[in-house]
């Protein structure tokens, strides 16, 4: 079986895969399309396009070494019954640490302390707050959201999860559906979006949602940039409808120089790096290896199987 990678893991990882699955033929070549006899394609996902799968008549499975699959030609893949899996869950540790780090920095006024240090000023910034007793709403509480919730609860934070179904989620105090999100925002101190990009989540946050929030609320987007229109978010920040935004994802990336988000003193721009970790590829390959073992045994219940109709 031909297994083609269109990115190049470290040589050590390549050799481990070849040794563990010696009955397969591995092809590693960054920046080019897979050979035509490829049956399993391992990719970060950006190169999977309508035209790129047309000549892959034997393709049966695409293993995406990242979480997002919204840019894939999902309809065509579904029509050809090509299996798609992703690496959902590998971002849990680095993203949780990034999110908690930003929250604590803002609550304990660390940016001001850093500024005064750089300016060589002995000055005590005002406005430090305690996290204990606050309320966080996590929209899209999957693996990452559940871990963030677990840590926040340890700090004494009430955590509400909000998802498509309203079904209960681990580590949150209660869960509501998207339809009831607005009702939870009035007393929320932190609103964290972690949703994937789907038809149901695009521009999920409207002007009405930001109007409902506290003027001191922190809005954090670490999921997908199209959950809110940039002009609506910028307006909420400029008018004081909300207090602060911490953004790791944007509608257009890199964030254009003319974006109204630049220059606002209540916005932290993180250039889509919250998931970065030295262990990223290693963890993605662990999932792929477990799935390839199942695939060899003829099992269909692979880990992180994507529902091509839902888009995640």
C-alpha positions as CSV (number, residue, x, y, z in Angstrom):
1,X,0.0,0.0,0.0
2,X,1.3,3.4,-0.9
3,X,1.2,6.0,1.9
4,X,2.2,9.5,0.8
5,X,3.1,12.4,3.1
6,X,3.0,15.9,1.6
7,X,5.0,17.2,4.5
8,X,8.2,15.9,5.9
9,X,8.3,14.8,9.5
10,X,11.7,14.5,11.2
11,X,13.9,11.7,9.8
12,X,13.5,9.9,13.2
13,X,9.7,9.8,12.8
14,X,9.9,8.7,9.2
15,X,12.2,5.8,10.1
16,X,9.9,4.8,13.0
17,X,6.9,4.6,10.7
18,X,8.8,2.6,8.1
19,X,9.9,0.1,10.7
20,X,6.6,-0.2,12.4
21,X,4.7,-0.6,9.1
22,X,7.3,-2.3,7.0
23,X,4.7,-3.9,4.7
24,X,3.7,-0.5,3.3
25,X,5.5,1.8,0.9
26,X,6.1,5.3,2.3
27,X,6.6,8.4,0.2
28,X,7.7,11.7,1.8
29,X,7.8,14.8,-0.4
30,X,6.9,18.3,0.8
31,X,5.3,20.7,-1.6
32,X,4.2,18.2,-4.3
33,X,1.0,16.2,-4.9
34,X,1.0,12.5,-4.0
35,X,1.9,9.8,-6.6
36,X,-1.2,8.5,-8.5
37,X,-1.0,5.1,-6.8
38,X,-1.5,6.6,-3.3
39,X,-4.1,4.9,-1.1
40,X,-3.4,6.9,2.1
41,X,-2.6,10.6,2.0
42,X,-1.1,12.2,5.1
43,X,-1.2,16.0,5.0
44,X,-1.7,19.2,6.9
45,X,-4.8,19.7,4.7
46,X,-4.0,22.9,2.8
47,X,-3.0,21.0,-0.4
48,X,-6.2,18.9,-0.6
49,X,-8.2,20.5,-3.3
50,X,-10.8,19.4,-5.8
51,X,-8.2,19.1,-8.6
52,X,-5.6,17.4,-6.4
53,X,-7.8,14.4,-5.7
54,X,-9.0,13.9,-9.3
55,X,-6.0,11.8,-10.4
56,X,-5.8,9.8,-7.2
57,X,-8.1,6.9,-8.3
58,X,-6.9,4.6,-5.5
59,X,-7.2,7.1,-2.7
60,X,-9.1,5.6,0.3
61,X,-8.1,7.7,3.3
62,X,-6.9,11.2,4.0
63,X,-5.2,11.6,7.4
64,X,-5.0,15.3,8.3
65,X,-2.3,16.2,10.8
66,X,-4.2,19.2,12.1
67,X,-7.7,19.8,13.4
68,X,-9.2,22.0,10.8
69,X,-10.8,20.4,7.7
70,X,-13.1,23.1,6.5
71,X,-10.9,23.9,3.4
72,X,-11.1,20.3,2.1
73,X,-13.5,19.5,-0.7
74,X,-15.8,17.7,1.7
75,X,-18.7,17.1,-0.8
76,X,-16.4,15.4,-3.3
77,X,-14.7,13.3,-0.7
78,X,-18.1,12.2,0.7
79,X,-19.3,11.2,-2.9
80,X,-16.2,9.1,-3.4
81,X,-16.5,7.7,0.2
82,X,-13.0,8.7,1.0
83,X,-12.4,8.4,4.8
84,X,-11.0,11.6,6.5
85,X,-9.5,11.7,9.9
86,X,-7.8,14.6,11.7
87,X,-5.6,15.2,14.7
88,X,-8.2,16.7,17.0
89,X,-7.0,16.7,20.5
90,X,-3.2,17.1,20.0
91,X,-3.6,20.9,20.6
92,X,-5.1,20.4,24.0
93,X,-2.0,21.0,26.1
94,X,-0.3,24.0,24.3
95,X,-3.6,25.8,23.6
96,X,-4.9,25.4,27.1
97,X,-1.6,26.8,28.4
98,X,-1.8,29.7,26.0
99,X,-5.5,30.5,26.9
100,X,-4.9,30.3,30.6
101,X,-1.7,32.3,30.3
102,X,-3.6,35.1,28.5
103,X,-6.4,35.1,31.1
104,X,-4.1,35.3,34.1
105,X,-1.9,38.0,32.4
106,X,-5.0,40.2,31.9
107,X,-6.5,39.5,35.4
108,X,-3.2,40.1,37.1
109,X,-2.2,43.1,35.0
110,X,1.0,41.6,33.7
111,X,1.2,43.6,30.4
112,X,1.3,46.8,32.4
113,X,4.0,45.4,34.7
114,X,6.0,44.4,31.7
115,X,5.6,47.9,30.2
116,X,6.7,49.6,33.4
117,X,9.7,47.3,33.6
118,X,10.8,48.1,30.0
119,X,10.3,51.8,30.8
120,X,12.3,51.4,34.1
121,X,9.5,52.8,36.2
122,X,8.7,51.8,39.7
123,X,5.0,52.1,39.3
124,X,2.1,50.0,40.5
125,X,-0.5,49.4,37.8
126,X,-4.1,49.5,38.9
127,X,-6.9,47.1,38.0
128,X,-5.6,43.7,39.0
129,X,-8.5,41.3,39.6
130,X,-9.0,37.8,41.1
131,X,-10.1,35.0,38.8
132,X,-12.0,33.3,41.6
133,X,-15.7,33.9,41.5
134,X,-15.9,34.8,37.8
135,X,-17.8,33.1,35.0
136,X,-16.5,31.8,31.7
137,X,-18.6,30.7,28.7
138,X,-16.8,28.3,26.4
139,X,-18.4,28.0,23.0
140,X,-17.3,24.8,21.4
141,X,-16.1,22.8,24.5
142,X,-14.4,19.9,22.8
143,X,-11.2,18.3,24.0
144,X,-9.5,21.7,24.3
145,X,-12.5,23.4,25.9
146,X,-12.9,20.7,28.4
147,X,-9.3,21.0,29.5
148,X,-9.5,24.8,29.7
149,X,-12.7,24.3,31.8
150,X,-10.9,21.9,34.1
151,X,-8.2,24.4,34.8
152,X,-10.5,27.3,35.3
153,X,-12.6,25.4,37.7
154,X,-9.5,24.8,39.8
155,X,-9.2,28.6,40.0
156,X,-12.8,28.8,41.3
157,X,-14.4,29.9,38.0
158,X,-18.0,28.9,37.0
159,X,-17.8,27.4,33.6
160,X,-20.7,27.1,31.1
161,X,-20.3,25.2,27.9
162,X,-22.2,26.0,24.7
163,X,-22.3,23.6,21.8
164,X,-24.6,22.6,18.9
165,X,-26.5,20.0,20.7
166,X,-26.6,21.2,24.3
167,X,-25.4,17.8,25.4
168,X,-23.4,17.6,28.6
169,X,-19.6,18.1,28.4
170,X,-16.9,17.0,30.8
171,X,-15.6,19.6,33.3
172,X,-18.2,22.3,32.8
173,X,-20.9,23.2,35.3
174,X,-23.7,23.2,32.7
175,X,-24.1,23.0,28.9
176,X,-26.4,24.9,26.7
177,X,-27.1,24.9,22.9
178,X,-26.1,27.6,20.5
179,X,-29.7,28.8,20.6
180,X,-29.3,29.7,24.3
181,X,-25.9,31.3,24.1
182,X,-27.2,34.9,24.3
183,X,-28.9,34.1,27.7
184,X,-25.5,33.2,29.2
185,X,-23.5,36.3,28.1
186,X,-25.0,39.0,30.4
187,X,-23.0,37.9,33.5
188,X,-20.0,36.3,31.7
189,X,-16.6,37.6,32.5
190,X,-14.8,35.5,29.9
191,X,-16.2,34.3,26.6
192,X,-14.0,31.8,24.7
193,X,-14.7,30.6,21.2
194,X,-13.2,27.3,20.1
195,X,-15.7,26.3,17.4
196,X,-14.6,24.9,14.0
197,X,-15.7,26.6,10.9
198,X,-19.0,25.3,9.7
199,X,-22.2,26.7,8.1
200,X,-23.7,26.9,11.6
201,X,-20.7,28.6,13.3
202,X,-19.8,31.2,10.6
203,X,-20.6,34.7,12.1
204,X,-22.2,32.9,15.1
205,X,-21.4,36.0,17.2
206,X,-23.4,39.0,16.1
207,X,-23.7,42.6,17.3
208,X,-26.5,41.5,19.6
209,X,-24.1,39.1,21.4
210,X,-21.5,41.7,22.1
211,X,-24.2,44.2,23.2
212,X,-25.4,41.6,25.7
213,X,-21.9,41.2,27.3
214,X,-20.5,43.1,30.2
215,X,-18.5,46.1,29.3
216,X,-15.6,44.5,31.2
217,X,-15.9,41.1,29.4
218,X,-12.9,39.5,27.7
219,X,-13.7,37.9,24.3
220,X,-11.2,35.2,23.2
221,X,-11.2,33.5,19.9
222,X,-8.9,30.5,19.5
223,X,-11.1,28.5,17.2
224,X,-11.8,29.9,13.7
225,X,-11.7,33.5,12.6
226,X,-15.0,33.5,10.8
227,X,-17.0,33.0,13.9
228,X,-17.4,36.8,14.0
229,X,-17.3,39.5,11.3
230,X,-14.2,41.6,11.9
231,X,-16.0,45.0,11.7
232,X,-18.6,43.9,14.3
233,X,-15.9,42.8,16.7
234,X,-13.8,46.0,16.1
235,X,-16.9,48.1,16.7
236,X,-17.6,46.4,20.0
237,X,-14.1,47.0,21.1
238,X,-14.0,50.7,20.0
239,X,-17.4,51.5,21.6
240,X,-16.6,49.8,24.9
241,X,-19.4,47.2,24.5
242,X,-16.7,44.7,25.7
243,X,-13.5,45.3,27.6
244,X,-10.9,43.2,25.9
245,X,-10.2,40.8,23.1
246,X,-7.5,38.1,22.8
247,X,-7.4,36.8,19.2
248,X,-5.4,33.9,17.9
249,X,-7.4,33.5,14.7
250,X,-8.8,35.9,12.1
251,X,-11.1,36.1,9.1
252,X,-8.1,36.9,6.9
253,X,-4.6,35.6,7.9
254,X,-2.1,37.1,8.1
255,X,-4.1,40.0,9.6
256,X,-4.0,42.8,6.9
257,X,-2.2,46.0,7.8
258,X,-5.4,48.0,7.2
259,X,-7.4,45.9,9.7
260,X,-9.3,48.0,12.2
261,X,-8.1,45.6,15.0
262,X,-4.5,46.9,14.7
263,X,-3.8,49.8,17.0
264,X,-6.6,49.1,19.5
265,X,-5.2,49.1,23.0
266,X,-7.7,46.5,24.2
267,X,-6.8,43.9,21.6
268,X,-4.1,41.3,21.8
269,X,-3.1,39.9,18.4
270,X,-1.7,36.4,18.6
271,X,-0.6,35.3,15.1
272,X,-2.2,31.8,15.1
273,X,0.5,30.3,17.3
274,X,-1.4,29.1,20.4
275,X,-1.2,25.5,19.3
276,X,2.6,25.5,18.5
277,X,4.6,22.9,20.3
278,X,7.7,20.8,19.9
279,X,5.4,17.8,20.2
280,X,2.9,18.7,17.5
281,X,4.0,16.3,14.8
282,X,4.9,13.6,17.3
283,X,1.4,13.6,18.7
284,X,-0.2,13.7,15.3
285,X,1.8,10.7,14.2
286,X,0.8,8.8,17.3
287,X,-2.8,9.2,16.2
288,X,-2.0,8.2,12.7
289,X,-0.1,5.1,13.8
290,X,-3.0,4.0,16.0
291,X,-5.4,4.5,13.1
292,X,-3.1,2.7,10.6
293,X,-3.0,-0.3,12.9
294,X,-6.8,-0.4,13.0
295,X,-6.9,0.1,9.2
296,X,-4.7,-2.9,8.7
297,X,-7.1,-5.0,10.8
298,X,-10.0,-3.9,8.8
299,X,-11.6,-1.8,11.5
300,X,-13.8,1.1,10.5
301,X,-14.0,3.0,13.8
302,X,-10.9,5.0,13.4
303,X,-9.9,7.7,15.9
304,X,-11.0,11.3,15.0
305,X,-13.1,10.2,12.0
306,X,-14.5,13.4,10.4
307,X,-18.2,13.6,9.6
308,X,-18.0,15.0,6.1
309,X,-21.6,16.2,6.2
310,X,-21.1,18.2,9.4
311,X,-17.6,19.3,8.5
312,X,-15.8,18.3,11.7
